[in-house]
Amino acid sequence: MAEPSAHEALIYLMVVMSAADRDMTDAELAIIGDTIRSWPVFREFDDNRIIEVARQCQQILQEDNGLERILNAVRDTVPSKLHDTAYALAVEVAAADMHVEPEEKRMLHIVRSRLHLEPLVAAAIERTAQARKRALI
């Protein structure tokens, strides 16, 4: 695997999170697209490449140790000052359909560990995502 750009690695992470429970929902796919178009971390990314990069990720996942290679690429390619942002992206995708499946929780744990996030930082990111998803009804 050629080393992905930081943008590509972040998109790979979102695709991995969406596929963690073997069901890429419309809500998750919409969050991925909306995030790429609106979060400052993607400001320099050509959003016309979203599908191409998602397909690259799916191809890598089909290979031996594909998930490990993607997680290592995220850790090694995304600057460490953005590891909390990477985790926030993963949490956003996991929470997109208002329910986090056990497989998604496990993947979030793996991502937290791989990115060496402090537990309080990870908890704050998770709590913030929960707060954003709440409704009055």
Backbone bond lengths (Angstrom), bond angles and torsions (degrees), N, CA, C in turn:
res aa  C-N    CA-C-N  psi(-1)  N-CA   C-N-CA  omega(-1)  CA-C   N-CA-C  phi
1 M - - - 1.450 - - 1.518 107.95 -
2 A 1.309 116.46 125.22 1.457 120.04 172.97 1.526 107.34 -67.31
3 E 1.302 116.14 145.76 1.459 120.36 -178.63 1.531 109.38 -61.91
4 P 1.334 117.80 122.80 1.462 119.46 179.38 1.531 110.23 -74.70
5 S 1.314 115.06 160.99 1.461 119.36 172.15 1.529 107.70 -71.10
6 A 1.308 116.70 167.44 1.467 120.12 177.13 1.526 110.21 -60.70
7 H 1.328 117.25 -40.53 1.468 119.83 177.86 1.525 110.95 -60.91
8 E 1.311 115.91 -46.19 1.467 119.49 -179.77 1.526 110.80 -62.57
9 A 1.322 117.30 -42.16 1.469 120.68 179.15 1.526 111.07 -61.27
10 L 1.320 117.43 -39.87 1.472 120.43 178.52 1.530 110.90 -66.06
11 I 1.312 116.56 -38.78 1.470 119.74 177.21 1.517 109.93 -67.65
12 Y 1.330 117.39 -41.38 1.468 120.19 175.68 1.525 109.96 -54.94
13 L 1.327 116.56 -43.99 1.464 120.52 -179.03 1.527 110.80 -61.31
14 M 1.320 117.13 -42.71 1.466 119.21 178.95 1.523 111.42 -65.70
15 V 1.324 117.59 -39.24 1.468 120.84 178.00 1.527 109.91 -64.51
16 V 1.326 117.00 -43.03 1.465 121.14 178.04 1.526 110.36 -59.29
17 M 1.324 116.42 -43.52 1.468 119.32 179.32 1.520 110.58 -63.81
18 S 1.306 117.15 -41.78 1.454 120.39 -179.96 1.522 111.78 -64.08
19 A 1.314 116.37 -35.51 1.467 120.87 -177.82 1.528 113.10 -88.29
20 A 1.316 118.45 -3.28 1.471 121.66 -173.52 1.525 112.54 -57.70
21 D 1.324 117.17 -37.26 1.467 120.08 -179.05 1.530 111.82 -98.68
22 R 1.328 116.00 14.90 1.473 123.76 177.75 1.528 112.92 67.89
23 D 1.335 117.45 15.17 1.458 121.33 -178.65 1.523 108.91 -140.12
24 M 1.325 116.12 98.96 1.464 120.19 178.63 1.535 107.30 -84.07
25 T 1.330 115.83 101.64 1.458 120.29 -175.20 1.524 111.41 -79.35
26 D 1.317 115.29 160.63 1.462 120.38 176.27 1.525 110.51 -60.37
27 A 1.329 116.78 -37.80 1.466 120.22 179.52 1.533 110.64 -62.64
28 E 1.330 116.80 -41.52 1.468 120.16 178.95 1.525 111.38 -66.14
29 L 1.323 116.06 -43.74 1.467 119.40 179.50 1.526 110.94 -64.63
30 A 1.320 116.81 -37.31 1.463 120.39 177.62 1.518 110.94 -65.31
31 I 1.340 116.92 -41.63 1.468 120.36 178.42 1.519 110.70 -62.23
32 I 1.327 116.61 -40.96 1.471 119.71 179.08 1.528 109.56 -59.58
33 G 1.320 117.17 -50.14 1.459 120.35 179.86 1.516 112.59 -62.72
34 D 1.321 116.96 -45.69 1.469 120.82 -179.96 1.524 111.50 -62.61
35 T 1.308 115.83 -39.94 1.460 120.61 -179.50 1.525 111.11 -64.44
36 I 1.320 115.48 -45.66 1.465 119.65 -179.71 1.524 110.61 -62.51
37 R 1.312 116.46 -34.62 1.465 119.76 -178.93 1.531 113.28 -81.30
38 S 1.337 118.54 -18.32 1.464 118.81 -171.36 1.530 116.05 -120.73
39 W 1.324 119.37 -26.06 1.462 119.53 -177.15 1.526 109.99 -78.44
40 P 1.312 117.36 137.29 1.466 121.05 -179.12 1.529 114.51 -56.97
41 V 1.319 117.78 -29.09 1.467 120.26 -178.66 1.530 111.62 -61.11
42 F 1.334 117.02 -23.10 1.465 121.33 179.94 1.526 112.97 -101.71
43 R 1.306 117.58 11.87 1.466 121.93 -174.74 1.534 112.21 -52.04
44 E 1.315 118.05 -38.39 1.469 121.05 -176.28 1.537 113.06 -93.86
45 F 1.315 117.68 4.49 1.460 121.06 -178.24 1.525 110.34 -88.89
46 D 1.322 116.31 137.27 1.465 122.08 176.36 1.526 108.07 -80.40
47 D 1.336 116.53 105.73 1.466 119.07 -174.64 1.528 113.45 -69.11
48 N 1.312 117.88 -5.21 1.466 120.39 171.98 1.527 111.29 -71.37
49 R 1.336 116.96 -11.20 1.468 121.55 -178.39 1.531 112.90 -95.69
50 I 1.312 118.29 2.78 1.472 120.92 -175.05 1.526 111.30 -54.41
51 I 1.302 117.57 -51.19 1.474 120.70 -176.76 1.522 110.78 -64.43
52 E 1.313 116.67 -42.36 1.468 120.94 178.28 1.527 111.07 -58.36
53 V 1.311 117.18 -46.25 1.468 121.30 -178.31 1.522 110.18 -68.96
54 A 1.326 117.99 -38.77 1.468 120.88 177.36 1.526 110.55 -62.76
55 R 1.316 116.83 -38.28 1.480 120.57 177.80 1.525 110.72 -66.99
56 Q 1.343 116.73 -39.76 1.465 119.88 176.45 1.528 109.29 -58.24
57 C 1.313 115.99 -43.66 1.462 120.14 -179.83 1.526 110.79 -61.99
58 Q 1.316 117.06 -45.49 1.463 120.18 179.67 1.526 111.34 -61.05
59 Q 1.323 117.26 -37.71 1.464 120.78 177.67 1.525 110.79 -64.68
60 I 1.309 117.01 -42.74 1.464 121.15 179.31 1.520 109.99 -63.92
61 L 1.322 117.09 -40.47 1.467 120.42 179.63 1.520 112.57 -62.91
62 Q 1.319 117.85 -24.50 1.458 122.08 178.53 1.529 112.20 -75.98
63 E 1.326 116.95 -18.90 1.458 121.98 -176.29 1.530 110.80 -83.46
64 D 1.350 115.63 162.28 1.453 120.60 175.04 1.516 109.41 -58.11
65 N 1.317 116.24 134.16 1.463 122.83 179.79 1.527 112.94 56.88
66 G 1.317 117.18 27.35 1.460 121.34 -177.84 1.523 112.88 -59.35
67 L 1.321 116.85 -44.90 1.466 119.67 -179.87 1.524 110.57 -62.52
68 E 1.311 116.86 -44.52 1.473 120.60 178.54 1.526 110.92 -60.03
69 R 1.305 116.13 -42.58 1.460 119.82 -179.60 1.523 111.02 -63.55
70 I 1.317 116.82 -40.40 1.466 119.93 178.54 1.517 110.99 -66.41
71 L 1.330 117.12 -46.18 1.470 119.52 -179.75 1.525 111.57 -62.99
72 N 1.320 116.51 -39.21 1.467 119.67 176.32 1.526 111.22 -65.89
73 A 1.326 116.57 -38.01 1.466 119.87 178.50 1.522 110.57 -64.22
74 V 1.326 117.28 -40.11 1.470 120.01 177.54 1.522 109.01 -62.17
75 R 1.308 116.51 -48.62 1.469 120.70 -178.83 1.530 111.70 -60.74
76 D 1.325 116.49 -41.83 1.459 120.61 -172.81 1.526 114.16 -87.41
77 T 1.324 117.88 -26.06 1.458 121.85 -174.71 1.525 112.75 -95.02
78 V 1.304 116.26 -39.61 1.467 120.16 179.84 1.528 107.45 -76.99
79 P 1.322 118.04 127.92 1.465 119.73 179.37 1.535 111.20 -55.69
80 S 1.315 116.83 141.55 1.468 120.48 -175.87 1.523 112.41 -57.78
81 K 1.329 117.94 -28.97 1.467 119.85 178.29 1.532 111.77 -67.98
82 L 1.344 116.72 -12.75 1.464 121.45 178.12 1.532 113.18 -108.55
83 H 1.314 117.45 9.82 1.461 119.25 179.00 1.525 111.45 -64.24
84 D 1.330 117.10 -34.57 1.465 118.49 176.47 1.529 110.54 -68.28
85 T 1.317 117.02 -34.33 1.464 121.03 175.93 1.528 110.07 -65.89
86 A 1.319 116.66 -42.34 1.466 120.51 177.43 1.522 110.14 -59.37
87 Y 1.328 116.45 -43.87 1.461 119.27 178.96 1.530 110.67 -64.93
88 A 1.318 116.88 -39.37 1.464 120.33 178.23 1.535 110.70 -60.80
89 L 1.328 117.07 -38.73 1.462 120.48 176.33 1.528 110.70 -61.74
90 A 1.324 116.38 -44.50 1.464 120.83 179.10 1.523 111.00 -61.44
91 V 1.319 116.82 -43.05 1.468 121.47 179.66 1.525 110.48 -64.46
92 E 1.323 117.22 -41.79 1.469 120.80 178.90 1.525 110.98 -57.59
93 V 1.318 116.67 -44.26 1.461 120.13 -179.52 1.529 110.06 -67.83
94 A 1.319 117.28 -43.32 1.466 120.23 -179.82 1.528 111.27 -61.43
95 A 1.325 117.02 -36.28 1.470 121.69 -176.59 1.523 113.06 -89.01
96 A 1.314 118.07 -0.77 1.468 121.73 -172.98 1.522 113.16 -56.64
97 D 1.314 117.44 -39.44 1.460 119.93 -176.59 1.525 112.19 -98.50
98 M 1.330 116.06 20.27 1.469 123.89 173.26 1.530 114.31 68.46
99 H 1.324 116.69 9.74 1.465 120.58 178.43 1.524 107.58 -148.93
100 V 1.327 115.88 129.32 1.463 120.30 179.33 1.529 108.28 -103.24
101 E 1.316 114.51 114.79 1.466 121.38 -179.47 1.532 110.39 -71.55
102 P 1.338 117.74 157.26 1.470 120.16 178.35 1.529 113.27 -55.33
103 E 1.334 116.89 -37.62 1.468 119.63 178.84 1.535 111.20 -64.91
104 E 1.324 115.77 -35.72 1.466 120.23 178.18 1.529 110.28 -70.10
105 K 1.325 116.81 -38.78 1.467 120.20 176.60 1.521 110.39 -61.64
106 R 1.316 115.92 -41.88 1.468 120.60 178.42 1.531 110.56 -63.29
107 M 1.320 116.74 -43.50 1.462 120.13 179.24 1.528 110.66 -64.68
108 L 1.318 117.77 -39.72 1.469 119.89 176.72 1.523 110.47 -61.08
109 H 1.322 116.71 -39.55 1.472 120.16 177.26 1.527 110.60 -62.13
110 I 1.311 116.57 -43.18 1.471 120.96 179.20 1.530 110.02 -63.15
111 V 1.317 117.16 -44.32 1.470 121.21 -179.94 1.526 109.96 -63.29
112 R 1.328 116.83 -46.58 1.483 121.06 177.38 1.513 110.80 -53.42
113 S 1.312 115.66 -47.52 1.464 120.59 -178.58 1.524 111.42 -65.76
114 R 1.323 116.00 -45.27 1.466 120.02 -177.52 1.523 111.78 -62.97
115 L 1.331 116.21 -35.36 1.462 120.66 -179.03 1.527 112.73 -89.22
116 H 1.328 116.48 0.15 1.467 122.11 178.17 1.533 112.39 55.07
117 L 1.333 114.89 44.09 1.462 119.08 178.76 1.519 110.74 -79.89
118 E 1.311 115.68 141.27 1.458 120.41 174.98 1.529 108.39 -67.09
119 P 1.330 117.47 141.64 1.464 120.07 -177.59 1.530 113.91 -56.39
120 L 1.319 118.22 -38.84 1.464 119.91 179.95 1.525 112.04 -67.91
121 V 1.314 116.86 -34.95 1.471 120.38 176.90 1.525 109.17 -65.33
122 A 1.319 116.76 -47.46 1.465 120.70 179.65 1.528 110.82 -61.25
123 A 1.313 117.30 -42.88 1.467 121.00 179.73 1.526 110.90 -63.51
124 A 1.323 117.06 -39.55 1.462 120.13 179.05 1.523 111.02 -64.71
125 I 1.330 116.82 -41.28 1.464 120.88 178.35 1.526 110.07 -63.07
126 E 1.320 116.75 -44.81 1.467 121.22 179.93 1.528 111.01 -63.38
127 R 1.320 116.86 -43.05 1.467 121.11 -179.32 1.524 111.01 -65.04
128 T 1.314 116.73 -39.06 1.457 120.94 178.54 1.528 110.83 -63.13
129 A 1.314 117.19 -42.04 1.467 120.68 177.79 1.524 110.31 -62.77
130 Q 1.327 117.28 -41.29 1.468 120.48 177.61 1.524 110.44 -60.97
131 A 1.316 116.72 -44.78 1.465 120.73 -178.69 1.534 110.98 -61.80
132 R 1.322 117.18 -39.47 1.458 120.45 -179.41 1.515 112.73 -68.46
133 K 1.305 117.80 -25.67 1.461 121.42 -175.13 1.526 113.17 -90.88
134 R 1.314 118.30 -8.51 1.464 120.39 -177.61 1.518 112.05 -73.26
135 A 1.323 114.18 150.48 1.468 121.23 176.95 1.533 108.25 -128.09
136 L 1.297 116.66 160.19 1.465 120.93 178.51 1.520 112.31 -69.21
137 I 1.296 115.96 -29.43 1.475 120.17 -176.21 1.507 110.59 -92.82
